[in-house]
């Protein structure tokens, strides 16, 4: 198929602020994080300061967002991090970032698909007593998402909106019940004590907390389909406030229900059922059952949201000549990135199948490890993007933004994010729950370094052998189309 038939623009002006907030907060998956990620974090790491971590990360990312949304007014590209880094740090850095973004988001997507399968098994067993393999439900979920992935983006936004509002409502009901009926320790703020960030556990606390925020940055991935640039700005800030406030409140409320000294042991005993075990002692059975069902739909919504992110990264990389041109194929009926969606589904199915064949525990090695590995990659991208914002505005003087938004805030964010990344890498073995000296503790960070290096090398290769494709890197729909036409004319 000729390149001009493959490369096209996504549907424009279909998403308003509310729809983008639904996508970004659904990707963060509130009930999944509170009832799954945070509880697994308590159990695996043995630290109690996770509620504090959510507040700390929200503040750091709020600072990051100042420069991020400022640059979003100048960059409109479905491959958000990749495009920002290419424009701010150079095209080779952009291709490196594109590789890290794909690996990171695909890991998160696969982890959520695994979590959905396990959560569905638990819920079906609870209400019917049936025992079904977890991978059956993961496969069903991925099949439904594959269909939704090629439908209109605004249709998906409405699906996510209904699921998201329901799960936030049930979480707030649970929070009220936990705080109104605390443990013998009473309503205490021990797990929000800032001194915990001065201990050796700081890195573990921060990386577990950062995992919960993966998805807040996805507002800019949808920029090409937003109604106007300010839509993305408002949606980003609203999403960050909702995510940070809800996570910190809800995980703190859980520690109030168990007692700060007992949250780790309770998490170890009950695993991802802890949220519902605590609710069962305080609320009617019907609300516990509804919460269990919404936990499953939360995982589904998050998987759907990340599917769209991965599909759009494939689309952007294919459109601009970094990846396969076929990735840029869109549906003529819905303007959805069809080839990117199909590719995303195939990879997610392959990862789930690998876990099934090897017999690994899906909660530990797919859900928790997958999300943690993805978080490390996204954290790296957020840091590079902060630096890219500074680099972009240093070179581009034709703008009306002040130094606070273009230089000072992004630089401060980069420094704080660098500290978080260093602490994360240093304590990554503890995050994964492996013994000291386990190869996984250093193999994962080293693996991302390899991806960065290979991506940069690929950018350098493009510069020499496909200079027109190299020139398109990070340029988005309009400039990419113009250069593609030039490349096709030169070939002919």
N, C-alpha and C positions, 0 to 999 in steps of 0.2 A: 504494500500500500504506500503510495507516495507520501512523503512527510507532510505536505500541505493538507492532506486529507486526515492526517492523524492529529496534528497539533491544532488546538482550538482553545477558546476561553471557556471558563466555567460560567454558569448562569449568574447574572448580575442582579443586585438590588432585591434579593429574595429574603435576606435575614435582617431583622431589626435587633435592637438591644436585648429584648427579652429572649428571643430565639438563641442568640449567641451566648447569653448567660446560661440558658438551659444546656447548651452543648458543653460549655466549659465546666460548669459545676457538676453536670452529670458525668463528665470524664473523671472528675475528682472523686465521684462516687461516695457521698457522705456516709451512708449506712455501711457500705463496704469497708471504708477506712475505719470508722468507729468500731464496728463489730468484728471486722476481720483483720485489717492491717495493724491497727493500734493494739488489739488484743494479742495478735501474733508477735508484735514488737515487744510488748511486756514480757511474754513468755520466753521468747528466744533470747532477748538481750539481758533480761533480769533488771532493767532500770525502770524507775518509777516516774521520771520527769518528762514523759512524752507530752502531757498537756502543756507544759511550759514550752516545749520544743515547737509546738504548733504556733504559739504566739510569737516566738522569736523568728521563726521562718516567715511568718506573715509580715512582720515588720521589715525584714530584709528584702522580701520580694516586693513589698510596697515601694521601697526605695528603688529597686530595680525597675519597677513598672513606670516610673517617671520618665526615664530615658527611652524605655521600650515603646511606650505608646506615642511618645514624641516622634520617634523615628518611623512609627507605623503610618504617619501622615505622608511619608516620602517613599515608602516601600509597600507595594501591594503585590503579594506573592503567596501562593498556597503553600510553598515550602518555607515557612516563616523564618525559623532560625537559620536555615541554610542561606536564604537570601540576605538577611541582615548581616551575617558574618561575611558573606562574599562582598557586600558593598562597603563594609567597614574595615575588614582586615585583609581583603584580597581574594581573588577567585580561587586560588589553591586552598586557602583556608575555608572557603565556601564549599568546595567539593569534599573536603575532609569532614566538615560539619554535616553535610548531607548524608554521608555514610553513618556517622554516629547517630544522627536523628533516626534513620531507618532502623538500625539495630535496636536502639533504645525503645522506640515506640512499639516495634514489633514484639519485643520482650514483654512490655507492659500489656499489650493486647493478648498475647498468649497466656500470660499469668491470670488475667481476668477471665479468659475463657475457661481455664482450669478451675478457678475459684467458682465460677458459675456452675460448672458441672457438679462439684462437691456440694455447693450450697443447695442445688436442686435435689440432689440425692437425700440430703439431710431433711429437707422440707417434705418431700414425698414420703419418706420413711416415717416422719412425725405424724402426718395426717392419714396415711393409709397402711403403713406397716410394710409396704413393698420394698424390696431391695433391688436396685438397678445400678449397674456400673456407672461411675461418674462420667466416663467419657461418652456415654450415650447422650447425656444431657448437654455436654460440651458440643458434641456434633450437631445436635438439634439447634442449639443457640447460634452456632456459627452459620448454619444453613439459613436460618431466618435472617440473620444479619447480612448474609450475602445477597439476599433478595432486597432488603431495605437499602443496602449500599448503593444500588443503582437506581433508586427512586429519587424524586425531587428532594433537595436538601431541606426545604421548609416542612415537608411531610415528616421527615425524621425529627425535626425540631419540635413538632407538636407531640410526637410519641415520647420524646425525652422529657418534655415539660410535664406531662401528666405523671409519669413515673417519678420524676424528681420531687415535685410538690408533695406527693404522697409520702415519700420516704423522709423528707424533712419534717413533715408533720408528726410522724410516728417517733422520730428521734427526739423531738422536743417534748413529746408526751413522756417518753422514757426518762429524759433528763429531769423533768419535774418530779416524777415518781422517785427517782434515786435521791434527789436532794431533800425531798420531804420525808423520806424514810431512810436516813443514813445509817451507817454501821455504828457500833458502840463508840467509835472514835469521834463521831459527830461530823458536822460540816466544817472541815478544815481545808486549808489551802497549801498543805505541805508539798503537793506535786507541782505547785506553781512557784515554788521558792527559787528566785533567780540564782542563788548560790550553786545550784546544780550545774549551771553552765560553766562553773569554774573548776569542775572536777574532771577526772579522766573519762567520765561517762558522757561528756559533752558531745563528742563526735557521734556516738551511738544515738543519743537523743535527737540530734539535728538531722541525721540522715533518715531515721525512721519518720520524723516529722515531715521532711521534705518529700518523701515518697507520697504522702497524702496530698500534696499540692500539684503533683504532675497532672497537667490538664488545664491549669489556670491560664497558661500561656497560649492555649489553642485558639483564643479569640482572633489572633492575627492570622492563623491558618485559614480562617474563614473570611479574611478581609476582601478577597475578590468577589465574594458573594454577599457582602454587607451592603446596606443601603447607602452609607456614606462613611468617610473615615472616622467621624466622631462617634459613630455607632460602636466601633471597636474600642475606642478609648473608654467610653462609659461602661461597656460590658466587662472590660478587663478589671477595672476598679471594683465594680459591684461584685464580680465573681470572687475576687481576692478577699473582700470583707466578709462575704457569706461563708466562704470556705474556712478562713482562719478563725472566725468567731465560732462557728458551729463545731469545728473539730476540738478546739480548746475547751469549750463549754462541755461538750458531750463526754470527752475522755476524762475530764476532771470529775464530772458527775458520776462516772463509773467508779473512780477511786473513792469517792464519798460513800458509795453504796457498799463497797468491799472493805473500806478502810485502806489508807495509803500503804500500810505495811503488808497488806494481804493481796494487793492487786496482782503481783507477779505469781504467787502460788495459785490464786484463783484462775488466772489466765492459763497457767500450765495444766490445771486440772480439767478445765472446761473448754479450752481452745476457743474456736470461733462461736461456740454456743454460749459463751459467758454473758453476752449482752442480754440474751433471752432468758437465761437462768436467773439473772438478777431481776429482770422484768416480771418473771413468773411469780416471784415472791411478793410483788407489790401491786400487780395489775390483773384485771380479768383475763381469763384464758384467751378470749377472742382477740384482745389487743396483742397478746404475745404471738398468736398465730398470724395475725395480719403483719406484724413486724417481721416474722420469719419469711413470709411471702415477699415482703418488700425488700428484704435483704437479697433475695434471689433476683428480683427485678432491678435492684441497684447494680448488681454485677452485670446484668444484661445491658442496662443503659450505659454503663461505663465501657463495656466491650464495644457496643455500637458506636459510641462517640470516638473511641480510639481507632476503630476501623476507618471512620471517615478521615481522621488525621493521617493515618498511614497511606490511605488511598490518594490523598492530596499531595503528600510528599512524593509518592511514586509519579503522580501526574506532573508535578513541577520539574522533577529531575528528568523525566522523559521529554517534556516539552522543550527544555533548554539544552538537550543534547548530552547531558551527563550520563544518563542511563539509557535503557532501551527506548527507542522512539515509540514503540507500541504502548508503553506505559501512558502516553499522552492521549490515548484513544478515549473519547467521551461518548456517552449515550446520546444519539441524535434526538431522542424523545425527551429526556430529562436533564440533559447537560451535566450529568454526573460523571465523575472520572471512572468509567467502567473498567478499563484494563487495570488501573491501580487497585480498584476494589477486588477484582478477581485475583490479582496477585497477592494481595493482603490475605484474602481468605485461604488461598492455597498454602501460604507459609504458616499461618496460624494452625491449620489442620495438621500440617507436617510436624510442628512442634508438639502439639497434643499427642499425636500418634507416637512420637519418639518417647515421650514420658510413659505412655501405656506399654509400649514394647519393652522398655527397660525396667518396668515395675517400680519406678521411683514414686515416692509419696507426693501426690499432686499438691497438697497444701504447703509442705515445706519447700520442695524443689521447683515447683511450677509457680504457685501463687505467691509465696513470700520471697523466694530467691529471684524469681522473674521480675517482680515489682522492684526489688532492691537493686538489681543490676540495671534495670531501666532507669531508676532514679539517679544512679551514679552518672549515667550517660547524659541525662537531661540536665543535671546539675552542672556538668562540664559545659554544655551548650549555653546555659544561662550565663555562666561566667564569661564565656567567649562573646556572647551577645552584648553584655555590658561594655566590654572593651571595644566591640564593633561600633556601638553607638558613639563613643568618644571619637574613634577613628573617622567615622563618617562625617560628623559635624566639624571636625578639625579641617577636613578637606573641602566640605561644602559650606561656603560662607553665605550663600544666597538663601537665607531663611530668617524668620522673625522670632526665633526662640531665644530665650535668655540662657546664660551660662549655667544656671542651676539645673535646667532640664537637659542640656546637651553635654555638659562636662562634669560639673560638681557631683550631682546625684549619681550618674552612672559610674563615676570613678569610686565614690564611696561604696556603692553596691558591689563593684568588682572586688574591692579590698575585702569586704565582709564575706562575699561568696568564695573568694580564694581561701579564707580561713576555714569556712565550712567544708570546702572540698578537701583541704589538707587533713582536717580532723576526720572526715569521712573515710578517706583512703587509709589513714593510720589505724582506724578501728573497724575496717570492713569485715575482718574475720569475726569480730564480736557481733556485728550486725547480722551476719549470716548464721551465727550460732555455731561456728566451727572451732575446733581446738586451736591453740597457738601453733603456728607453723604449718597449718593446713594450706595446701597449694591454692585453694579457692580464694584465700584472703588476698593474694597478690596476682593470681592469674586473671581475675576479672578486670582490675585496673590496667594491667598490662595489655589485656585484650583490647581495651578501648584505645590505648596508645597505638596499637598496631592498626586499628581501623582508621584513626586520624592520619597516620603516616601513609597508609595505602591510598586514602582519599586525596591527600595532598599530591602524592605521586601521580595519581590519575589526572588531576588538574594540570600538572606540568606536562603530561603526555598530550592532553587535549590542546594545550597552548602550541605545541609543536606540530601535531598532525591534523588537528581540526580547529584552526584558529577562529573560524566563524562561530562554531559551537562554544569555544572558550569565551568569546566576546559576549555570548548570550547569558552566561552564568549569572544568576541572581536578578535578571532584568525583568522578569514577569511577562504578562501576556502581550502587551502591545509591542514593546521593543523586541521581544522574542519573535513575534510573528514577522516583523519587518526584516529582521536579520535572517530568519528562516527562508523567506522568499528570495533574498539575495543569494543564500547558499544554494538553493534549488536552481536559480538562474545560472549561477556559475557552473554547476554540474552539467546542466543542459547545454 
